[in-house]
Amino acid sequence: MTNPLFLTQQRSPIGFAIAGPLADHFFEPAMQSGGTLVDLLSPIFGVGVGAGMAVQITIFATCGMLIALGGFGIRQLRSVEEFLPDGRHLRGISIAEHPRGWSPSPPS
């Protein structure tokens, strides 16, 4: 069984490893003179060095924004603070009383 926490921690390094080659071998050549995306996107991003990276950043940022808006549409995720306590109710509980043997730091 795969640990979901492990998968979420690996998301950023995998994204960083993929972003560079994707920009160098797909988006930058596609936005050079005569490239496949020039006719469609050059009025917005221009043509030449850096245009492909601008397209890539815009696409990825738009995807992130859509994911965030989609998450906002899920009631349980939007109101997670109501369902999951943040630990304030645990103050003053000793190690013996806590089910996992953990005690929060005393209030300051």
Backbone as CSV, one residue per row, in Angstrom:
resi,resn,N_x,N_y,N_z,CA_x,CA_y,CA_z,C_x,C_y,C_z
1,MET,0.840,-1.177,0.000,0.000,0.000,0.000,0.889,1.246,0.000
2,THR,0.564,2.202,-0.825,1.346,3.424,-0.932,0.882,4.437,0.099
3,ASN,1.831,5.092,0.736,1.526,6.105,1.728,1.142,7.401,1.011
4,PRO,-0.072,7.918,1.221,-0.491,9.149,0.537,0.377,10.350,0.900
5,LEU,0.886,10.398,2.138,1.749,11.501,2.535,3.033,11.486,1.709
6,PHE,3.576,10.318,1.454,4.777,10.197,0.633,4.518,10.753,-0.763
7,LEU,3.370,10.419,-1.333,3.052,10.906,-2.682,2.922,12.423,-2.709
8,THR,2.307,13.017,-1.696,2.163,14.466,-1.687,3.506,15.161,-1.498
9,GLN,4.419,14.536,-0.769,5.739,15.128,-0.573,6.590,15.041,-1.833
10,GLN,6.309,14.107,-2.700,7.097,13.941,-3.919,6.581,14.788,-5.076
11,ARG,5.468,15.445,-4.894,4.854,16.222,-5.969,5.755,17.354,-6.440
12,SER,6.319,18.142,-5.537,7.149,19.283,-5.929,8.440,18.867,-6.615
13,PRO,9.223,17.938,-6.064,10.449,17.555,-6.766,10.194,16.970,-8.156
14,ILE,9.118,16.216,-8.296,8.791,15.662,-9.614,8.410,16.789,-10.564
15,GLY,7.638,17.750,-10.082,7.272,18.900,-10.904,8.476,19.706,-11.330
16,PHE,9.418,19.933,-10.403,10.637,20.675,-10.745,11.465,19.919,-11.770
17,ALA,11.527,18.593,-11.651,12.313,17.785,-12.590,11.697,17.787,-13.984
18,ILE,10.399,17.884,-14.068,9.721,17.854,-15.363,9.673,19.232,-16.011
19,ALA,9.576,20.299,-15.220,9.365,21.649,-15.762,10.494,22.116,-16.672
20,GLY,11.728,21.894,-16.291,12.863,22.349,-17.101,12.911,21.708,-18.478
21,PRO,12.931,20.365,-18.544,12.939,19.732,-19.867,11.699,20.054,-20.697
22,LEU,10.555,20.198,-20.045,9.340,20.543,-20.774,9.466,21.927,-21.407
23,ALA,10.028,22.865,-20.660,10.238,24.209,-21.217,11.273,24.178,-22.335
24,ASP,12.392,23.506,-22.106,13.487,23.493,-23.085,13.152,22.750,-24.364
25,HIS,12.420,21.649,-24.250,12.205,20.784,-25.415,10.822,20.884,-26.042
26,PHE,9.877,21.547,-25.362,8.550,21.679,-25.955,8.116,23.134,-26.105
27,PHE,7.995,23.853,-24.985,7.416,25.190,-25.043,8.313,26.206,-25.739
28,GLU,9.615,26.218,-25.442,10.506,27.181,-26.097,10.568,26.957,-27.613
29,PRO,10.793,25.719,-28.098,10.782,25.531,-29.555,9.431,25.846,-30.193
30,ALA,8.348,25.579,-29.480,7.020,25.842,-30.033,6.739,27.331,-30.167
31,MET,7.438,28.161,-29.392,7.208,29.603,-29.444,8.312,30.362,-30.179
32,GLN,9.199,29.642,-30.860,10.183,30.291,-31.720,9.545,30.559,-33.077
33,SER,10.165,31.348,-33.897,9.641,31.657,-35.234,9.347,30.361,-35.989
34,GLY,8.123,30.211,-36.473,7.726,29.014,-37.204,7.320,27.856,-36.315
35,GLY,7.250,28.059,-34.993,6.875,26.998,-34.061,5.394,26.686,-34.117
36,THR,5.026,25.578,-33.492,3.652,25.084,-33.583,2.637,25.945,-32.829
37,LEU,3.055,26.653,-31.788,2.117,27.450,-31.001,2.156,28.942,-31.329
38,VAL,3.027,29.326,-32.255,3.216,30.751,-32.550,1.938,31.402,-33.057
39,ASP,1.278,30.782,-34.016,0.072,31.389,-34.580,-1.017,31.601,-33.530
40,LEU,-1.115,30.675,-32.604,-2.171,30.735,-31.595,-1.838,31.686,-30.441
41,LEU,-0.596,31.658,-29.963,-0.262,32.354,-28.716,0.654,33.561,-28.859
42,SER,1.199,33.807,-30.037,2.135,34.933,-30.172,1.499,36.299,-29.926
43,PRO,0.215,36.516,-30.213,-0.343,37.831,-29.874,-0.322,38.124,-28.370
44,ILE,-0.341,37.094,-27.546,-0.356,37.286,-26.093,1.062,37.272,-25.520
45,PHE,1.889,36.292,-25.946,3.193,36.060,-25.328,4.377,36.494,-26.184
46,GLY,4.142,36.843,-27.430,5.247,37.203,-28.309,5.931,35.975,-28.871
47,VAL,7.068,36.197,-29.537,7.826,35.116,-30.163,9.277,35.269,-29.755
48,GLY,9.955,34.149,-29.525,11.384,34.201,-29.225,11.696,33.668,-27.841
49,VAL,12.914,33.995,-27.401,13.420,33.493,-26.127,12.535,33.987,-24.978
50,GLY,12.123,33.079,-24.137,11.303,33.407,-22.978,9.808,33.292,-23.209
51,ALA,9.382,33.322,-24.458,7.947,33.225,-24.728,7.406,31.850,-24.346
52,GLY,8.175,30.813,-24.615,7.746,29.458,-24.260,7.633,29.273,-22.761
53,MET,8.573,29.836,-22.026,8.524,29.740,-20.564,7.332,30.520,-20.024
54,ALA,7.029,31.653,-20.635,5.854,32.429,-20.218,4.572,31.636,-20.442
55,VAL,4.500,30.921,-21.563,3.333,30.073,-21.832,3.231,28.980,-20.789
56,GLN,4.348,28.341,-20.479,4.352,27.245,-19.506,3.912,27.742,-18.133
57,ILE,4.458,28.847,-17.680,4.094,29.377,-16.365,2.613,29.733,-16.324
58,THR,2.123,30.335,-17.402,0.707,30.714,-17.449,-0.196,29.491,-17.410
59,ILE,0.156,28.461,-18.156,-0.655,27.235,-18.166,-0.666,26.585,-16.788
60,PHE,0.508,26.454,-16.168,0.578,25.796,-14.866,-0.111,26.618,-13.783
61,ALA,0.026,27.942,-13.837,-0.645,28.789,-12.849,-2.159,28.713,-13.012
62,THR,-2.619,28.671,-14.253,-4.057,28.544,-14.507,-4.585,27.210,-13.986
63,CYS,-3.812,26.138,-14.192,-4.218,24.822,-13.657,-4.295,24.859,-12.135
64,GLY,-3.312,25.467,-11.482,-3.334,25.578,-10.025,-4.518,26.367,-9.532
65,MET,-4.840,27.453,-10.239,-5.986,28.273,-9.858,-7.291,27.492,-10.021
66,LEU,-7.409,26.723,-11.097,-8.617,25.926,-11.309,-8.761,24.837,-10.253
67,ILE,-7.647,24.233,-9.858,-7.692,23.219,-8.801,-8.131,23.854,-7.482
68,ALA,-7.596,25.039,-7.183,-7.990,25.736,-5.949,-9.466,26.103,-5.967
69,LEU,-9.947,26.604,-7.095,-11.371,26.943,-7.198,-12.242,25.693,-7.114
70,GLY,-11.768,24.594,-7.702,-12.503,23.334,-7.597,-12.569,22.852,-6.165
71,GLY,-11.463,23.002,-5.425,-11.454,22.632,-4.015,-12.383,23.497,-3.196
72,PHE,-12.486,24.763,-3.569,-13.396,25.663,-2.874,-14.844,25.243,-3.079
73,GLY,-15.124,24.572,-4.165,-16.479,24.102,-4.446,-16.881,22.880,-3.644
74,ILE,-15.936,22.254,-2.951,-16.226,21.078,-2.126,-16.466,21.555,-0.692
75,ARG,-17.677,21.395,-0.221,-18.067,21.943,1.082,-17.179,21.431,2.213
76,GLN,-16.886,20.138,2.238,-16.084,19.564,3.315,-14.679,20.166,3.345
77,LEU,-14.122,20.440,2.199,-12.792,21.027,2.136,-12.828,22.505,2.508
78,ARG,-13.853,23.194,2.073,-13.988,24.623,2.352,-14.158,24.887,3.844
79,SER,-14.858,24.007,4.539,-15.114,24.227,5.962,-14.375,23.209,6.824
80,VAL,-13.144,22.896,6.469,-12.360,21.893,7.186,-12.101,22.303,8.639
81,GLU,-12.040,23.593,8.909,-11.815,24.054,10.285,-12.957,23.672,11.221
82,GLU,-14.134,23.501,10.686,-15.268,23.105,11.515,-15.215,21.619,11.863
83,PHE,-14.645,20.816,10.962,-14.623,19.370,11.147,-13.365,18.876,11.858
84,LEU,-12.232,19.551,11.645,-10.969,19.128,12.245,-10.511,20.167,13.246
85,PRO,-10.483,19.832,14.512,-10.022,20.803,15.504,-8.536,21.083,15.323
86,ASP,-8.099,22.268,15.714,-6.712,22.654,15.502,-5.821,22.419,16.711
87,GLY,-6.302,21.808,17.737,-5.474,21.456,18.875,-5.649,22.363,20.080
88,ARG,-6.378,23.456,19.942,-6.562,24.352,21.084,-7.308,23.651,22.223
89,HIS,-8.130,22.698,21.875,-8.888,21.990,22.914,-8.005,21.028,23.707
90,LEU,-6.760,20.779,23.270,-5.877,19.828,23.947,-5.019,20.474,25.033
91,ARG,-5.037,21.760,25.176,-4.176,22.420,26.162,-4.497,21.920,27.568
92,GLY,-3.442,21.623,28.283,-3.603,21.169,29.654,-3.742,19.662,29.789
93,ILE,-3.780,18.925,28.696,-3.877,17.466,28.766,-2.475,16.908,28.982
94,SER,-2.329,16.010,29.911,-1.014,15.430,30.171,-0.722,14.314,29.173
95,ILE,0.513,13.847,29.157,0.918,12.774,28.250,0.098,11.516,28.503
96,ALA,-0.156,11.213,29.757,-0.906,10.007,30.096,-2.344,10.074,29.598
97,GLU,-2.917,11.267,29.548,-4.306,11.407,29.128,-4.481,11.406,27.618
98,HIS,-3.433,11.790,26.909,-3.552,11.873,25.447,-3.429,10.481,24.841
99,PRO,-4.273,10.140,23.851,-4.280,8.787,23.306,-2.954,8.381,22.657
100,ARG,-2.189,9.327,22.130,-0.913,8.978,21.495,0.277,9.329,22.376
101,GLY,0.043,9.697,23.587,1.138,10.011,24.484,1.799,11.344,24.189
102,TRP,1.082,12.266,23.593,1.644,13.550,23.226,1.041,14.625,24.104
103,SER,1.831,15.595,24.456,1.325,16.702,25.256,1.704,18.010,24.578
104,PRO,0.746,18.887,24.354,1.083,20.176,23.745,1.897,21.034,24.687
105,SER,2.602,21.983,24.138,3.372,22.881,24.982,2.406,23.724,25.818
106,PRO,2.819,24.090,27.015,1.912,24.847,27.877,1.613,26.214,27.266
107,PRO,0.441,26.744,27.518,0.101,28.052,26.975,1.035,29.121,27.523
108,SER,1.343,30.076,26.666,2.256,31.133,27.118,1.507,32.345,27.605
